Amino acid sequence: MRAQRPSCLSCLSKSLSFFVDLDSSDLSNLSSNKICNFYKRGHMVFFEGNTPTGVYCLEQGSVKIFRVGVDGKEQIVRVCTPGGLVGIRSLLSEERYTASAATLEDSVICFISKDFFFRLMNKYPQMKSDVVSYLCDLLKEAEDQIISIAQKSVRERLAATLLVLSHVFNTDKGQAVYPKISIPREDLANIVGTATETVIRILHDFKEEKLVSANGRSITLINIEGLKLTAQSF
């Protein structure tokens, strides 16, 4: 659904995005050249195997990047929140999407064409540097995930995942005393790489141990140090 086009000059996610260093003229041009859409929770943004023609900037909501295994089960590889770019790696590597993207909640997402995005990157060296740093971070995340799956128990992986998601969902640079995460249990299980029932059982244990509290799909981290200890070398 086409959403009212928000101005990049007043966008609440601008300070979290790669466009923070753009001058007012280029921010206005960006506003004029982007396409903004409203996505209901669970709506697909793009599919694995499609060819990217631009990049998606998340203005509101959250998006999961996932792949589907041969058994039909999702494996979530990353969660994007406001200010994040979705589909950037495939765009820059000039290859088809290697994963799919769908909204975790009602979201507003702006699409920026490939040509316009590249013009901005070429004009702003800091933006290009930030994108490179971001891609390096993605590579490190992938390496950490491989090590985590190979060496950690499900309990340790869930604790580590909650800590990572606390940084993803709380963009106030750690100011929240008790960080909150809002994510369906099935999606949380798909990140950890286990069954939903197992995540529910371990979360219950975490609640009994006063590590977290939970209400619906919302999880509050009430003992960060305890979760770090549980996660083992987080």
Summary of the structure (lengths in Angstrom):
residues: 234
radius of gyration: 18.3
end to end distance: 40.1
largest distance: 54.1
contacts: 708
relative contact order: 0.13
helix: 43%
strand: 23%
